[in-house]
């Protein structure tokens, strides 16, 4: 049975969700879609559910520590951050605002892959350059500064850029 969040849970979830991602600080954990749940389990006790972008993601420890710090600063004495692997995180979990921020930051956002794609047929479209908008881009490396991103170069403006890979 899913219960309706209390006002306190909503406030604490907003605080936890506002924590910046340690690898992509332009995004919050809520915008990245990794904050899955928050439950007050007793006076001053909170349990947070966090789903990593992939199993073994090294940023989970930093995310957990940052959530704990923020919630401690807001009066929660006991904060437990639990890693939840099911359902698995998908790039479809990134919010529209998160995608906008990625592009503004110079990272090509991932293309929708699930129901948000608008249909079951995947069409191989080019990755749009976040600098000039061209889809004439070349893959330079399957991995960039993090395992979640690939390094590409735009053939029109010749600028390199990161592309957040679809999962």
Steps between C-alpha positions, in 0.01 A plus 500: 500500500640838398433773752463868426812690607465725802580871482827428685591222253431732206718773654785258577475343153529848344814563709654162409399544137672839484840341575724541194628190324872465589600416141262741323447784750283687249230239581326427827434144612128558434569620144729202440218274619702297752308604814231231516342546840512658842312379806490634854522185715477673838580827676826626349544178296496495120560230241598611148492276193763571235550321167844525337529580132671162465597220738830586661473874430771659717295818550242322720715537811539875445127538424411312819739706714365827353138395563586400857675833561210709365236310696709511820529878453120513486438322829502132407719318752496160331521481120529170318566502125417168338610404149209364297584317177148413384357651297831583336576863421460604138593817317123540453497586874681829432242779519432746219669769711801271547526446124477875443777563753726234347471660158551849644812369675637367169409133543274338241209354698402137443221426256180345645505119480184372670136613493621861486644428156144504364499153351667160490719563194849638565637707216873565487514879509817701530606648831429875497793728582414708808708789362362550146214248467653298214436124492823443306704369791770236538564267792856560630484272803231276649601632842555858610554649847259242646377160381155654441627730226664463157728755335387632160607773260275714284602498135329837439653715778787254580434532875535189720218423742379236742190294419307344790452143375155346477438213742 
